[in-house]
């Protein structure tokens, strides 16, 4: 979401007795720690569920107002590359890389649910929704996501833990350290997803105002002082605040791993928004909502596993509960969906 200075408003929509109630997400957020005078806009956040514990499967209130428009900025047309940075002294998600390990060309060493999701997101009917968006030449976004590397970071000077607040500049400094020491390879078309453990507070409002966000900033990519722009996403452990940032406060998760199941949902959100609005200058609607914002915390048709866990798509042989994304229909109307 584009960060805007508006009053906090929560709109409760009445629902039929057999339909879960829908709560319009509160769109006011506190100032994040990143402040750049040359930045067009502000960090784009996924708001919390505003304390609503129920699953909201009905049509999206965010998608019912206004269309989404192109504002001239770049998008990731050819492919979206993703590198996962697990920033903790511990293995954050079950099956994840050994702390201290890294790989800049292969991701088979990441056996976590997060790794499986990233290896199977590209080419899916779900990510294909982003092909309804294009750049200024009319070239449409390709249905391609490449999981290109990981770093289970215990090496950088800062190793956050507990409820420690980590600023955007500290995240950028950590990325710079990774580039300079060979743990990461710089690529301008890569989203560096920064994952942390427990209630580590990436950006300063995790769990109270937002659950994740994406943005960009300046990093130093080598020992000669070369500066480049890096795309990154703050991806804290959403199940640290299950009622605010997950769908599994009172229901089983699809893979019996509520921490990973929760963060996959927000990672999908930030990946698709980075793809279609990498610098905050491309696709958003009249209220500043990016494509994924328009369908935030809504899931469409949902099935249940034999154990009672809800899911709405299957990727790589695993069931997932992933929020819908906005299809940019040629008519200009658009709609929320889980496939295209």
GILINFEN-V814347 format. One record per backbone hydrogen bond with DSSP energy under -0.5 kcal/mol. NH is the residue of the N-H (numbers start at 0). CO is the residue of the C=O. E is the energy in kcal/mol with one decimal. If there is no record, write none. Layout:
nh=<NH,NH>
co=<CO,CO>
e=<E,E>
This chain:
nh=<1,5,10,11,12,12,18,21,23,32,38,40,43,44,44,45,46,47,48,51,52,56,63,64,65,68,70,72,75,76,79,80,80,81,82,83,84,85,85,86,86,87,87,91,95,99,100,102,109,110,110,115,116,117,118,119,119,120,121,122,123,126,127,128,129,130,131,132,134,137,140,141,143,145,146,147,147,148,149,150,151,152,152,153,158,163,165,170,171,172,173,174,175,176,177,178,179,180,181,182,183,189,190,191,191,192,192,193,193,194,194,195,199,200,201,202,202,204,206,207,208,209,210,211,212,213,214,216,218,220,220,224,227,229,229,230,231,232,233,234,234,236,237,239,240,241,244,245,255,260,261,262,263,264,265,266,267,268,269,270,271,272,273,274,275,276,277,279,282,283,283,284,285,287,293,294,295,297,298,302,304,307,309,310,311,312,314,317,319,321,323,323,324,326,326,327,328,331,334,336,339>
co=<287,3,23,9,10,21,15,12,10,202,35,38,213,0,42,211,44,208,243,48,50,54,60,61,63,283,281,280,274,74,143,78,188,145,190,148,192,83,150,84,194,85,152,89,92,151,97,149,106,94,108,111,112,113,114,115,116,116,117,142,120,120,123,125,126,127,128,129,138,134,132,76,141,79,144,81,145,81,102,83,100,85,150,151,156,160,200,166,167,168,169,170,171,172,173,174,175,176,178,177,177,186,80,189,230,82,190,191,232,84,192,234,196,163,199,165,200,201,209,204,204,204,45,45,233,43,231,229,227,218,225,221,218,216,227,189,214,191,212,193,232,197,235,236,237,238,240,241,252,256,257,258,259,260,261,262,263,264,265,266,267,268,269,270,271,272,73,276,275,68,281,288,66,284,289,291,292,294,55,310,308,304,251,302,319,319,317,314,312,319,294,297,336,324,334,325,326,328,326,324,124>
e=<-2.0,-1.2,-0.6,-0.6,-0.6,-2.2,-1.9,-0.8,-2.6,-0.6,-1.4,-1.5,-2.1,-0.9,-0.6,-3.1,-0.7,-1.1,-2.7,-1.7,-0.5,-0.8,-0.9,-0.6,-0.5,-2.1,-2.4,-2.3,-2.5,-1.3,-2.0,-0.6,-1.7,-2.8,-2.3,-1.9,-3.0,-0.6,-2.0,-1.0,-3.1,-1.2,-0.7,-0.7,-2.5,-2.8,-2.6,-2.5,-1.9,-1.8,-0.9,-2.2,-2.5,-2.3,-1.9,-0.9,-0.9,-1.1,-0.5,-0.5,-1.6,-0.5,-1.6,-1.6,-1.9,-1.8,-1.8,-1.6,-2.0,-1.6,-2.5,-3.4,-2.0,-2.2,-0.6,-1.9,-1.0,-0.8,-2.0,-2.0,-2.9,-0.8,-1.5,-0.6,-0.5,-1.9,-2.3,-1.8,-2.5,-2.6,-2.0,-2.1,-2.5,-2.3,-2.1,-2.5,-2.7,-1.7,-0.9,-1.7,-1.7,-1.6,-3.3,-0.6,-2.3,-2.6,-0.9,-0.7,-2.8,-3.1,-0.8,-1.0,-1.3,-2.6,-1.2,-3.2,-0.5,-0.6,-2.6,-1.2,-2.8,-1.9,-3.1,-0.8,-1.4,-2.1,-2.7,-1.8,-2.8,-0.6,-2.7,-1.2,-2.5,-2.9,-0.5,-0.7,-2.5,-2.1,-2.6,-2.9,-0.7,-0.7,-1.3,-2.3,-1.8,-0.7,-2.8,-1.2,-1.5,-3.1,-2.0,-1.9,-2.1,-0.9,-1.2,-2.6,-2.2,-1.6,-2.4,-2.3,-2.3,-1.8,-2.1,-2.0,-1.6,-1.7,-0.5,-1.0,-1.2,-1.8,-0.6,-2.2,-0.7,-2.1,-1.5,-1.2,-1.4,-1.5,-0.9,-3.0,-2.6,-2.0,-0.6,-2.1,-2.7,-1.5,-2.4,-1.9,-2.9,-0.6,-0.5,-2.5,-2.6,-0.6,-3.5,-0.5,-1.7,-2.0,-1.2,-2.3,-1.3>
